[in-house]
């Protein structure tokens, strides 16, 4: 049994998980009530009931999870993971003996082959989400940095390659999708190879590989022409390399291959998602604090901070250079205003006297109403959708924020003071998918009557935008495409008992909280650092326009890696070094 000095004291551990349980129950209960009632009145009585319920059931939930995690940390659950009779199967012995390059190569092969049917079914690619807009920019030579410019330029290169070399733009898109599939497979395989390098049990390596091969969302996302898939690949590379450096514990400044992968991944995270740089700021802050105040291994923390900081600067310099050289125009920054837009629109229809809802009490000040009318043009607040900011956001006059910022923020904070409940409800409603595992609104936000392919997994083709530019459906496996379409369009994952929680977005935040708590119990302080990026990324998601699979996909893919890397870290570092 593990010595108690290697674990967090149980009193502290149970208090920690009581807090995690409180947060979990609080959001589950609040989101459930909001979904059922449509609006929450944050009266003293309701707040008191919510807090008492969260304290009681949160303590029970957190205590139960904490008991199981201490049992796992103390080795009392070892028989569950050691294999029958404690004897390792021959296959696992063989797998343990493979070299890291062989594990990488085999993983790439198995992943690529398993995703190949989806590639053939949806050839040349799934052109949903922002694909029509980016194709239009690429072909019409009107570049805007609202979407990552590097990704738009890759799409342009693919179209020109297909059109000029093969005489068919569709071929170029097919080449792009094939390369994207291989890149995601290679990134995933790198993570598995690093698990192998650091002696994680062969069973877990195999399970991660099988997860990569057969988790249905990978089939769709691997062949979807979206920046989020490429971004996910870079997130895996960056995080796996960071975990490897933390486990190695090398202090010398001489870089190696892992350092190069860390830098490559960090630069890619910045280039392929506009919110990537903001999520990275949280990682850099944590690393800087560790370098300044860590009791041990400050050179290690300083070295990793320096590598990521330089990569962060390089990524932003590259972004600036691409913007200048491509002649792109600066896009509207309304995406960054998604949360204020949603909050002001909801407050207007509940208190602005605009006649949208019978609950409207018409108590808003005239000057506040006037500013919202200037900010949300043509009475756009009338199209308020609790789950999705786009209906209102499309009619937002961002110049109000840019040139009348003092007046805007004065109004915003005055309304927050006057109507805090509406601001809270707006934030809870648009983020329900991230906070409430039983939420189903995330699966229906894009649905439109008479259209298919607009469920949680989006496969809808905007043919009116794509076909005139030479991009058309050319499935090489039509019968499989029809099956995949039915599974996606029907949001079939919601019908899976228990297993649906591996698919819904609302599970993942709480899984990460439990993982963080377990690492604290095990005193794996060093291995908490990779979770800083997840924290930063979630912050950007909570401030975003809605809940979509492509937004959460990096978090889904990353979880098994950050959960497994610490499991054998005692073989690499001592308890003292891990501080």
N, C-alpha and C positions, 0 to 999 in steps of 0.2 A: 504494500500500500504506500502511496506517495506520502512523504513526510509533510506534516501540516505547515512547516515553515516555507515550503515551496508553493503554498496556496494562500490566497487571501483568507483572512479570518472569516469564519462562517457568519458572524454577526454582521460584518460589513457587507458580505456577499448577499445575505438575505435582504438587507436594507436596499442595496443596489437594485436587486430584482423586484423588490416591492415598488420601487420608483418606476422601473420599466413596465411592470404590470399596471401601475396607475396610469401611465401615459397611454398604454395600449387600450385599456378599458375606457378611458376618458374619450379618446377619439372614436372608438367603435360605437360607444353609446351616443355621443353627440351626432355622429354621421348618420346613425340609424334613425334617430329622432328627426333629424333634418329631412332625410329621405321620405319618411312617413308623413311628416306634417307639412313639408314644403317651406316652412319658416319657423324659426325658433325665437321665442321671446326670452331673452336672458334676464329673467327676473331673479330676485334674490332667492326665492323658493326653488326655482329650477336649478340655479347654480349650486345651491346647497345639496339638493338631491343628487345632482350629477357628481359632485365631489365626493359625497359619502359613498355612492355606488362605486365610484372609481377606486376609492381608498380600500373598501372592503373586498371587492372582487379582484382588484388589482393585486392586493396582498396575497390572496389565495392563488391567483394565477402565477404571479411572480415567485411565490414560495414553492409551488410545485415544480416549476421549471428549474429553480435554483437547486432544489433537492436532487433532481436528476443530473444536473450538470456537475454537482459536487461528487456524486456517485461515479460519474464518468471520469472526472479528474483524478479521483482517488483510486481508480483502477477496478472498482467494483463491477463495472460493466465490460471488463476486458473480454470475457468469454463470448460476448455478442459479436466481437470483431476479429477474434483470433482464428476462426475457422473450426470446423468440426474436429474435436479431439486435439486441437492445438497443432495439428499437422498441416503444413501449407501444401496446397495442391501443386502438382508438377507444373501446371501452366503458369502459376504465380512464381514458382522457382525459376522457370525459363524467362519470364518477363523481368524478374529482378536482375537477371544476368545480362540483359540487353544493354548495349551502350546508349548514351543519351542521343546521339545522332540517329541511331536506328529507331528508337522510340519516336523521335520527331518525324522521321520519314514514314514510318508505318501509320502514325496518327494522321498525317496529312493525307495519305492514300485512302484510309478508311473513311475519313470525314468527307473528302471530295467525292468518293464513289457513292456514299450514302446520300449526298445532296444532288448528285447528277440527275436522278429522275425528275426532281423539281425543276432543274435547269432545262431539261428537254421539254417538260410539260409547259413551261411558261416562256419558252424561247420567243424572242431574244432576251426578255427580262420582264419582271413585273414593273410596269411604269406607272406607279401610283404616287401618292403623296405629292411631293414638290417636283416630280419629274417633268410634267408638261411645262411648268414655268421655267425650269432650268434649260430644257431643250429649246424653248422659245428664245431665251437669252443667248444661248450658244449659237443658234442658227442665225438669228436676226442681228447678232453682234451688238447687243445692248445689255451689257453686263452691269449688274447691281450686286453689292455685297450683302444683301439681305440673306442670301444663301452663300455658303462658303465658296469663294471664288475658285479655289483650287479644284473643288469637285465639279463645278460648272465647266471649268476648262478641260477637265478630263472627259466630260461628256462631249464637249465640242470636238476634242481630239478623236474620240471614238467615232463620232458621226462623220467627220472628215475622212478618217481612215477607211471606213466602210464605203463612203461615197466615191472617194477619189481612187482608192486602190482596188476595191472589189466591186465597184459600181452599184452598191446597195448600202444605204446608211444602216439598214437593219442588221447587216453583218457586223458592222462596227459596234453596235449596241450589244450584240451577242458576244463579241470578243470582250467588251468591257465587263459584262456580267460574269463571263467565265473567269476573268482575271480577279474580279472582286470575290467570287466564290473561293478561288485558290488562296487569296490573301487572308480571308477570314479563317479558312482551314489551317493555314500556316500559323496564324496567330494563336488559334486554339491549340494547335499541336505544340507550339513553343511552351505554352503554359503547362501542358501535360508532360513535356520533356523536363521542365524544371521541377515538377513534382517528383518525377523519377530520379532526377539528380539528387534531390534532398531526401531520398529514402522514404517517401510516403508509401504506405502499404500498396502492393500491386492491385489489391481489390479496389481501392479507392481510385487508382489511376484508370482501371478498366471501367469503373462506373462513370467517371468523368467523360471518358471516350464515348461510352454508350449514350450518355446524356447529349453529347455533341452530335452524335449520329442520328438519334431518333426523337429528340425533343422537337415537335412539329414546327415550332416557331422558327427554328434554325433553317428549315427547308425553305420557308417563304422569304425570310430576311436575307439569306445568302444570295438570292437571285433578284432581290428588289433593288432597283436603281435609286438608292437613297444614300445620302451622306452618312446616315446613322449606322449603316452596316460597316462602312469603312472606319468610321469613328470607333465603333466597338472593337474592331481588330486592333487599333492603336491603343485603346484602353487596356486590353489584355496584355499586349506587349509591354507597355509601361509598367503595369502593376506586377506582372510576373517577374520582370527584371528588378523592380524595386524590392520585392519579397526576397529574391535571390541575393541581392546585395545585403539586405538586412540579416539574412541567415549566414552568409559568409562572414560578415563582420570584419572585412578587410579595411585597414586604416590607410594603407599606402595610396598615394595619389596617382600611381601609374594605372591608366585605364585599361580595361579588358573588354572582351566581347559583350559581357553583361552591361557594362556602362554604355556601350554604343547602342544596345537595344533600348535601354532606359531613355537615352536622349532621342533616339529615333521615335519611340512611342510618344514621348512628351511633345515633340514638335508636331507629330501627326494629330494629337489630341487638339492642339491649338488650330491647326489648319483646317480640320474637317468638322468642326462644330463651333459656332460662334460663342456658345456658353462654356466651351472647354477651358478657356483661359480663366474664367471666373471660378470654376470648380478647382482648378489647379492652385489658385491663390490660397485656398484653405490648406492644401498640402504643403505649400511653401511656408505658410505661417507656422504650422506645426513643426516642420523640420527646423525652421529658424529658432523656435523656442527650445527645441531639443538640443540644438547646437550651443545655444547660449546658457541654458540652465540644466542640461542633463548632468547627472552626477558621474556618469562614466561614458566612455567612448565618444567624447565630443568630437574627436577627429573624424570618426565614422559619420556622425550626423552632419558635420560641416562639409565633408566630402560629398555626401549625397545631396545636401542642400545646394552646394555649389554647382553640381552637375545639372540638377533640375532647374536651378535659377538661370544658368547659362542657356539651357535648352528652351526655357520659357522666353527669354529675350530673343533667341534666334528665331523661334517660331513666330513671334510678333513682328520681327524685322522682315521675315519672309512674307508674312501677310501684307505688310506695308509695301514691299517691293512688287508683289503680284498685283496689288491694287493700282499702283502707279503705272507699271509696265502694260497692264491690260487695258488701261484707259477706262476702268470701271467707274460707275457713279456710286455715291454713297446712298444706301437704301434708307428707307424710313425706319426710325427707331421705335415704332409703336409696339413692336414685340416686347420690348423691355418694360412697357407700360401696361402689360396685360392685367396685372392684379389691380392697380388703381382704376383702370377702365371698368373692370368688373364690379368693383366696390362702388364706384360713383354711379354706375348705371343702376345697380340694385337699390341704392339709397334714393335715387331719383324716382323710381317707380313706386317706392313705398312711402315716400315723404314729400315728393315734389309737386303734388297736385296735378299730375298729368293725365289722370283718368284711365290708367292702364289696369290697375288693380282696385278692387273695392276696399282693400285695407289701407289704401293711400290716405294718410292723415293730413296732408297738405301743411306740414309744419316747417318746411325748409325755408331758410331766409331767401329773400328775393335776389340778393347779390350772389349767393351760392348757386342758385338755380340758373342765373344768367351765365356764370362761368361754365357750368356744365353744358349749357346749350351751345356755347362757343367751342367747347372741347369735343362734345359728341354731336356731330353735325346732323342736321335734318331729323332731330329727335330720335337718334339711333338707339337711345336707351329703351325705346319701345320694343326693340327686337332682342332684348336681354334674354340670354339662354344661360341658366344657372351652371350648366356643365361645360360651356364652350364660349370663349371670349370673341371668336372671330366675327359673329354677326354684328356686334357693336364695334369691334376694333376696326373693321373695314371702313368705318365712317368717322374715324378719329382724326381730329385736327391737332397734330402733334406740335404745331407752332405755338399753341397756347402754353405748353410746357417749356418749350425752348426759349420763347421771348417774353413770356409773362410768368416766369417760374416763381417769383416771389408771391404773386397773387394766387397762382395755382396751389402752391404748397400751403399757403395760409388757409385757403378754402378746404383743401384736402384734410388737414389736421383739425380744422374746426368741425368738419362733418364727422370725422372720426371721434371727436369728443362728444358730439351731439348724438350720434347714432352708432355707438360701438358694436351693438348687436348685429346690425346690417353688414358692417364691414367684416365681422367674424363669419357670418353666414355666407357671404360671398366667397370668402377664402375657403371655407369648409366645402362648399358645394362644388367649386371648380376643381378641388383636389380630392374629392371623395374617392376616386379610383385609387389614389396612392395611400389613403389612410384607412379605408374600410374594406376588408377582404370580401364582404358580401355585396359590395357595390356592383351593379350591372350597367350603370349609365355609361361607363367607359366603352362598353361594347356597342353602343347605339348612337354615339354623338355624331357620327358621319353618315348615318343612314338617311337616304332620301327615297321617297315613294317612287317605285318603278325602276330603281337602280339596284344592281347587284354589285358585290365586291366591295362594299363599303362598311363592313363590320369592323371588329377590333383588328383583325388581320385584313389589311386593305389590298385588294387586287384589281381595283377598278381602273380601266383604261380610258383616258380622256382622248378618244379617237379623233374627235374634231380638231384637237390641237396637235396630235402626233402624226396621224396619217398624212396630212399635207406636207409634213417634213420628212417623210420617207420611213417612218417607224410604225410597224403594224404587227399584229399578232401572227405568229407563224409557228404554232405549237408542233413539236415533233412527237408528242405523246398526248393526243387529244383526250383519250379516255381517262388518263390519270389527271389531266388538268381539270376535267369535269368533277372528279372526285374531290380534288383539293379545293376547288371552288365551293363545292357544297359544304365542306368542313369549315372553311373560312367564313363563308357568307352566313352560315347558320350559327356562328359563334358556338360551335359544338362543344368547345372546352368547358362551357358553363354547365353542361349536362353531365359531366363526369363526377360521380360522387367522390368526395374527399380529394381526389386527384386534381380537381379544378383549382385548388389552392396553389398548385405549382404553376398555374397559368395566369391567374388573376394578378393584377399589379399590386393590389392592396396587401399581399402577404409579405412582400420583400422588405419593406421598411422594418417590420417587426422581426423578421429573420436576421437582419443585420444588427438590430438592437440586442437580440439574444447572443449572437456571435460576439459582439463587443463585450457583453457582460461575461461571457465564458472566457475570453482572453484576459479580462481583468481578474477573474477568479484564478486563472492559471498563472497570473503575473507575467503574461507575455506582452509587456508594455511595448516592446519594440514592434510587435506585429499589429499593433493598433494603428500604426502610421498609414498603411495602405488604405485604411477605412476613411482617412481624412478626405481623400478625393471623392469617395462615395457620399460623405456628408456634404461637401461642396456642391456636388452634382445634384443631390436632392434639394438643396436650397434653391438652385436655379429652376428645378422642376416645379417646386411649390409656387414660384413666382411666374410660372409660364402660363400658356393659354388654355391648356386642357390636358387630359390624360390620353396618351397614345402608346401603342406597343413600341413604336420605333424610338420614342423618348426613353422608355424604361429598359429597352433591350440591353444596353451596356450593363446595367445593374443586374439583370437576370443572368447574363453570361458570366459575370465576374464572381458571383457568390461562391460557387464551389471552389474556386481557386483560393480566394482569401480565407475560406474556411479550412482548407486542407494544408496550406503551407505551414501554419504554426504547429501542426500536430506532431512533427518530429523535430521541432527546433531545439529540443534539449540535447540532441545529438551534435548540434553545431555550436551552441552557446551555453554558457553556464548561467545559473540564476543571477549571479552578480553582473555578468556582462549584458544580460538582457534588460538592464535598467535603461 
